Amino acid sequence: MSSTIQVDKITDIGGNTMLESNGSGTFTSSLPAPTSGIAASAIDSGTIATARLGSGTASSSTFLRGDQTYAEAGGTFIEIAEANVTSNVGSYFFSNVFSSTYDSYLLQIRVMKFASDQTPQMRFTTDTGTTENSSSYHYWSYYGLNVTGSEVRGNGNGDTKILFTSGTDADSSSDGGISGEIRFFNPFANDSRSAVTTSQFTYRDDNNTYVSVTGGGVLSNSSPRYGFVLFGNSNIALLKATLYGIVK
């Protein structure tokens, strides 16, 4: 035998309403919210919203610090741009890729080949488009050794571009091309000492000799750099590269 108790209001001993029904399934509660005594194990389904865990913005590039603040992880590489050239182009622009978000950037060139043997070169762009700045570069590129132990070296003062290898190198489609990295430091800073690059490349030169070189360069004016362009005297036939912003 079952029984039913029907009430429309429950009050405490002082006459204060604790729970009230409108008779249609809607309840109004004045019960105090629990502030303690709930075990974490009681949460056995669903997920807790990230905004309830800490301040700041949670994303795939941030982590929750001990002070309950979301922050970017130190040393994280954030992909900014990807180059995938498989047919001839005169040059390749990484346009509008530099900003105040990062102090340094890394370009990893998995392979770059030209239509004919060429020296890989670079200029900065000083606007958000594809306008090349072609004045007052200083570079100390292509210092290294080939497999025979002979030195290769070169530098330029006040040139119109930065060169990354010596002479006319065997970077054509029939050869292995050039592979390596370029690091950019403070390219967006409004400072004549900014936009310093360092580089390290391996390639086979036009004498079919393997060469490993290091170097770098700088555009010595105080304009912020928004991006850069890779080119040679012949078309780029193949380019596979990724640009990363480096979180402090």
N, C-alpha and C positions, 0 to 999 in steps of 0.2 A: 504494500500500500504506500503510495507516495503522497506527499503533501507539498503545498506551495505557499510561500510567504510573499505577499505583495506589499511593497512600500514605494512611495515616491520620493522619500527623503530620509537620509540618515544624519542625525545630529549628534554632537558630543554632549557631555554632561552639562556644559554651559550653554547649550542651545545653538552652537555654531554648526552650520551646515558643513558636513564632510563629503557627502555624496548625494546628488539629486538627479532624478530622471524626469524627462518631459513626457514620458509615457509612450514615446515613439522610437525608443532605442537610442536616444541621445542622452549622455550623462555629463554632468558638470561635477568636477572633483576639486575640492579644496585641500586635499591631502598634501602635506609637505613633501617635496621631492627628496628622495634619499640622497644623502651626502656621503655616506660611508657604509661599510659593511657588505659591499657587493664584491664578490671575488671575481678576478679576471677570468677564471674558468667558467663563469656563468655566461660569458659571451661565446656561444658555441655555433653561431652561424652568421653569415654576412661578413662585411668588412667595415672597418671604421674609416670614415672620410679623412683624407689627408689633412684637411683644414683643421680637424679636431686634434691633430697630433702636434702641431707647431705653427709658428708664424712664418710668413714668406710664401713663396710659390713652389709647390712640389712639381717636379717634372723628371724626365728621364735623365737630365744632366745635373740634378741636385740631389743632395742627401740631407738627412735630418741630423743636425749636430746635437751635442749633449745639452746645449742651452735651449733646445726645442725650437731651433730656427733652421729653415731650409736654406742651404747654401750650395754653390757650385763646388764640385770636388776639385781639390788642387791637383794640377798636372793632367787634367782631363783633356783629351783631344776631341774637339767638336767639329764634325765635317761641315764645311761651308760650301764647297763647290767641287764638282766632278767634271773632268775633261775626258771625252771619249771620241776622239777623231779617228776615223777609219778611211777617209778619202781626202784628197789634197785640199788644203786651205792655205792662204797666204800667210796667216798669222792666227794666233789664238789668244783672245782676251779673257782674262779673269776680271770682269768689270764689277765695280762697286762691291768688292769683297772685304775691304779694310774699313774698320770703324774704331770707335773708342772702346768697343766691347772687349777687345783683346789687345794685349801689348805685344804679343808675338804670334807668328803663324809658321806653319810648316807645309811646304809643297813637296809631296812625294811623287816623283816621276818614275813610274814603273817602266815605261819605254817611250822614247821619242825618236822618230825617224823622219828624214827629209827625202824629198824626191831626188835629190842629188847630194853629194858630199858637201856638208855645210858646217859652220861653227854655230852652235846654239847661242842665241842672244836674247836679251830682255830689256825692256823699258818699263818705267812706271807710267801710270795714267793719273793725272792730277785733277780729274773731274769724275763724275759718276758715269760717264759714257766711255768712249773709246779714243779719247784724244791722247796721243802719246807725247810725253815730255822727252824731247830729244836733245837736251843740252846739259852740259856740266856733270857728267858721270865720272866717277873715279872707281877704278876696279883693280883688284890684284888677283885676277882669276888665273886658272890653269897653272898652278904650281904643283908638280907631283913627279911621279916616276912611271916609266913604262916597264914592261917585263924584262927588258934588257938592262935595266938599271940606269938608263939615261934620264937626265932631268928634262922636264918640259916646264916652261914658265912664260909669263907674260903679264903686262899690266897696262893700264891706260889712265891718263890724267886729263880730265876735261873732255872726254870722248862723248859720243852721242848715244851710247848704249853700254850695257855690261855684257862682256863675253864670258863664257863659262868653260871653253876648251881652247886649245891652241891650234892655230892654223886652220886649214880646211880638213875637217876630220871625216872619217868614214862613218857617217851617220845616215847613210842612204838606206832605202828600203831593202837593198840586197845584203846589208850588213846587220850587225846586232843592234844598232842604234845606241842611244845614250840612256843610262839609268842613274838615278841618284836623288838627292834632296836639296832644296833651297830653304833656308830659314830666314824669316823676315823679323826684324826687331823694331818696334815702335813706328810702323810705316804711316800711321795716321797722325802722329804728333806734328805740331806746327813748329818744327825745329830743324835746323840745317844738319844736325847730327843724327837725325832719325832716318828710318828706311834703310838701315844697314842690313845687308844680306850676307849670309855665309852659305857656302855650297860645297857639296862633295859629289863627284860623278865618276863613273867607270864607263869606258867605251873602247872601241877599237879604232885606231886612227887610220889614215889613208895609206899607211905602210903595213897594214894588217897587224899592227902591234897593239896589244892591250895596254891601256893607260888608266891610272887612277889619279885624279886631281882634286885639290881643294882650292877654295878661293872665296871671293865675295866682291861686294861693291856698294856704292852709295850714290844717290842723287843729291848733290850738295846745294839744295835750295830749301827754303822754309815752308813750302806748300805741302799740305797734307796729301798723302798718296791714297787714292781710292781703290786702285787695282794695278794690274800689270799685264804686259803682253809678251808672249814668247814668239820668236820668229827666227828666220834665217834669210839667206839670199835666194832660196828656193822654197817651194811649198812644203808645209808640214804634211807628210803622208800618213803618219800614225802618231797619236798621242794619247796615252792613258795615264792620267794623273789625278791626284786628290789634294785639295787644299784644306787644312785644318786650322782652326783657331785654338790656341793653347790657353787653358784656364790656369790662372796662377795657382 
